[in-house]
Amino acid sequence: MKRLLLAGLLSFGLLSTAQAETVRPYDSFGDLGSNFYTITPGVTTISLGDGTGPNPGGEFTVDKINGDATYNPYWSGFCVEYSEHFAYNENMEVYGISDYADDGGPPANSVDYLSDETRWLFAQFWTKDLFGVNGSGTTQLDGYYDNQANNAKYLQQAIWMLEDEITVNDQNWYYKSAKAAVLAGTAEGVARFDDVKVLNLYRQNLDSQGNPVKAQDQLVVIGDGLGESPEVPEPSSFAGLIGIFSVSLLGYGWRRKQQQVA
């Protein structure tokens, strides 16, 4: 009976408290791509590769999802933590999709919520609308990808500064522009601002106490880009489904007992 109940709950997805999210990258022309990828905390693994830009930091590429490299790279992005690490091609578990870096920034062992400035920058990076900078830190009119190596370095550094991971250099153009946009109250007006999230990641190895080791959390944009999200039952609906399923099992057990008595 316990096995049957467990199997039934699993089939309804009632034992999972994490919600799957859709990731739909944009193509090189700034249009929504045709591919959708489902990321489920506690289930999905990703591995990262070394994208454009000098170490340390991004740009990183997502090369595998659940060990599959069919669409390598799936998308590219940046990390929000400076002091945590990972290895390229390491399968890391996505244990959360959140608004914060777990153990990110001072103080240690705390959650570090994303700044509006970081959301503003990464939303535009994702939609291919982010401006570029050249080696001296002045703006280019032709966008991020025209000087990608330098831009990746400055953008990663700006994200770390905005998330209190490294010392601020107020000459960083991305940092200054993000601060100005938030101060002017225009940051939330950019496309996909509210969809910027953090992939919270575990490494493959365990610490000396047998606990998962946290990796550098990565920025991502969730949703299909059309303002739609998959419908997920509310907690009350889950409870209702559990009740219905349990009553059904009790009825099934009672009928079997009556048949055996007869």
Residue pairs with C-beta under 8 A, 6 or more apart in sequence:
1 249
1 253
4 249
5 245
5 246
5 249
6 15
8 245
8 249
9 15
9 242
9 245
12 241
12 245
14 238
14 241
14 242
14 245
16 40
16 42
18 40
18 41
18 42
18 43
18 96
18 97
19 41
19 97
19 232
20 38
20 39
20 40
20 41
20 230
21 38
21 39
21 40
21 97
21 197
21 222
21 223
22 36
22 37
22 38
22 39
22 222
22 223
22 224
22 229
22 230
23 36
23 37
23 38
23 39
23 74
23 75
23 220
23 221
23 222
24 32
24 33
24 35
24 36
24 37
24 223
24 224
24 225
25 33
25 35
25 74
25 75
25 126
26 32
26 33
26 126
26 127
26 128
26 225
27 33
28 128
28 145
29 128
30 127
30 128
30 129
32 224
32 225
32 226
35 71
35 74
36 224
37 65
37 74
38 44
39 46
39 65
39 94
39 97
39 199
39 220
39 222
40 94
41 94
41 95
41 96
41 97
41 200
42 93
42 94
42 95
43 94
44 65
44 66
44 93
44 94
45 64
45 65
45 66
45 67
45 91
45 92
45 93
45 94
46 62
46 64
46 65
46 91
46 92
46 94
46 199
46 201
47 62
47 63
47 64
47 67
47 88
47 89
47 90
47 91
47 92
48 60
48 61
48 62
48 63
48 86
48 88
48 89
48 90
48 92
48 218
49 60
49 61
49 62
49 63
49 72
49 73
49 88
49 89
50 60
50 61
50 88
51 58
51 59
51 60
51 61
51 73
51 76
51 152
52 59
52 148
52 149
52 152
53 59
53 148
53 149
53 151
53 152
53 153
53 156
54 149
54 152
54 153
56 82
57 78
57 79
57 82
57 153
57 156
57 157
57 160
58 76
58 77
58 78
58 79
58 152
58 155
58 156
59 76
59 77
59 78
59 148
59 152
59 155
59 156
60 76
60 77
60 78
60 79
60 218
61 72
61 73
61 74
61 75
61 76
62 73
62 74
62 75
62 76
62 77
63 69
63 72
63 73
63 74
63 89
64 72
64 89
64 91
65 74
67 91
75 220
77 122
77 125
77 126
77 218
77 219
77 220
78 122
78 125
78 155
78 156
78 159
78 218
78 219
79 156
79 159
79 216
79 217
79 218
79 219
80 101
80 104
80 112
80 114
80 118
80 159
80 160
80 163
80 165
80 198
80 216
80 217
80 218
80 219
81 101
81 103
81 104
81 105
81 163
81 165
81 216
81 217
82 160
82 165
82 166
83 165
84 103
84 104
84 214
84 215
84 216
84 217
85 215
85 216
86 92
86 201
86 203
86 215
86 216
87 203
90 203
90 204
90 215
91 204
92 201
92 202
92 203
92 204
92 215
93 201
93 202
93 212
94 199
94 200
94 201
95 200
95 201
95 202
95 212
96 102
96 198
96 199
96 200
97 197
97 198
97 199
97 200
97 220
97 222
98 111
98 197
98 198
98 200
99 113
99 114
99 197
99 198
100 111
100 112
100 113
100 114
100 198
101 111
101 112
101 114
101 163
101 198
101 200
101 217
102 111
102 200
102 214
102 217
103 109
103 110
103 111
103 112
103 214
104 111
104 112
104 163
104 165
104 217
105 112
105 163
105 164
105 165
106 164
112 163
112 164
114 163
114 196
114 198
115 162
115 163
115 182
116 182
116 187
116 188
117 162
117 175
117 178
117 179
117 181
117 182
117 187
118 159
118 162
118 163
118 178
118 196
118 219
119 187
119 193
119 194
119 196
120 178
120 181
120 182
120 187
120 190
120 193
121 130
121 155
121 158
121 159
121 162
121 174
121 177
121 178
122 159
122 196
122 219
122 221
123 190
123 191
123 192
123 193
123 195
123 196
123 221
124 130
124 131
124 190
125 144
125 155
126 192
126 196
126 221
127 191
127 192
128 143
128 144
128 145
129 143
129 190
129 191
130 143
130 144
130 155
131 139
131 140
131 141
131 143
131 144
131 177
132 139
132 140
132 142
132 143
132 144
132 145
132 146
132 147
132 151
133 139
133 140
133 147
133 150
133 151
133 154
133 173
133 174
134 140
134 147
134 150
135 147
135 150
137 154
137 171
137 172
137 173
138 173
139 173
140 146
140 147
144 151
144 155
145 151
154 172
154 173
154 174
155 174
157 166
157 169
157 172
157 174
157 175
158 172
158 174
158 175
158 178
159 219
160 166
161 167
161 168
161 169
161 172
161 175
162 175
162 178
168 175
169 175
170 176
178 187
181 187
187 193
188 194
192 221
192 223
192 225
195 221
195 222
195 223
195 225
196 219
196 220
196 221
197 219
197 220
197 221
197 222
198 217
198 218
198 219
198 220
199 217
199 218
199 219
199 220
200 214
200 217
201 214
201 215
201 216
201 217
201 218
202 212
202 213
202 214
202 215
203 212
203 213
203 214
203 215
205 213
206 212
206 213
207 213
223 229
233 241
